[in-house]
Amino acid sequence: MKRRFSIKIRGKVQGVGFRFSCMEAAYKYGIKGYVRNKPDGSVYAEAEGEEENLEYFIKWCKKGPLWARVKDIETEEIDIKNDQSFDIAH
């Protein structure tokens, strides 16, 4: 079943390649949506895909790339938007 989540990731997540690595993970798991840096130092993503793939993607977000230090992650289910790709938003 297709679902969509908003994901807010806090910690040392900017300046460590988080967005690019997140995009690679999204491609790996067939996730559509976007990721962006927020002014408060967090990273925000919206991820849409099949339930099992979303579980793997969210699990990846809890760890992030090698240099990241994720301290907290918040997820909330939101309405499906039927994105066609996964992008780094500005």
VEXDREN-617709 format. One record per residue (C-alpha): x, y, z; residue in one letter. Coordinates in steps of 0.5 Angstrom, whole numbers, plus 500, padded with zeros to 3 digits. Example, Ala and Ser with C-alpha at 12.3 -4.5 7.8 and 13.67 -1.06 7.14 Angstrom:
525491516A
527498514S
# end
This chain:
500500500M
503507498K
504512504R
507519505R
511521511F
514528513S
520527516I
524532521K
531530522I
535533528R
542533530G
549534526K
545533519V
547539515Q
554540512G
555532512V
552530505G
546528508F
541531503R
545528497F
546521501S
538521503C
537522495M
541516494E
537512499A
531514496A
533512489Y
535505492K
528504496Y
524507490G
522513494I
519519491K
519526495G
524531497Y
529533502V
531540504R
535544510N
531548514K
534554518P
534551525D
539546523G
535540521S
533537515V
526536513Y
524531508A
517528505E
518521503A
512517499E
512510497G
510503498E
510501506E
516496506E
520501502N
518507507L
520503513E
527502510Y
528509508F
526512515I
531507518K
536510514W
534517516C
535515523K
542514522K
544518516G
551518512P
557517515L
559524518W
552525521A
550525528R
542524528V
539526535K
532526534D
527524528I
520526528E
515522523T
508524521E
503521516E
501526511I
497526504D
500522498I
502527493K
504522487N
511526486D
515523480Q
522523483S
526525489F
529532489D
534536493I
529542494A
532549496H
# end
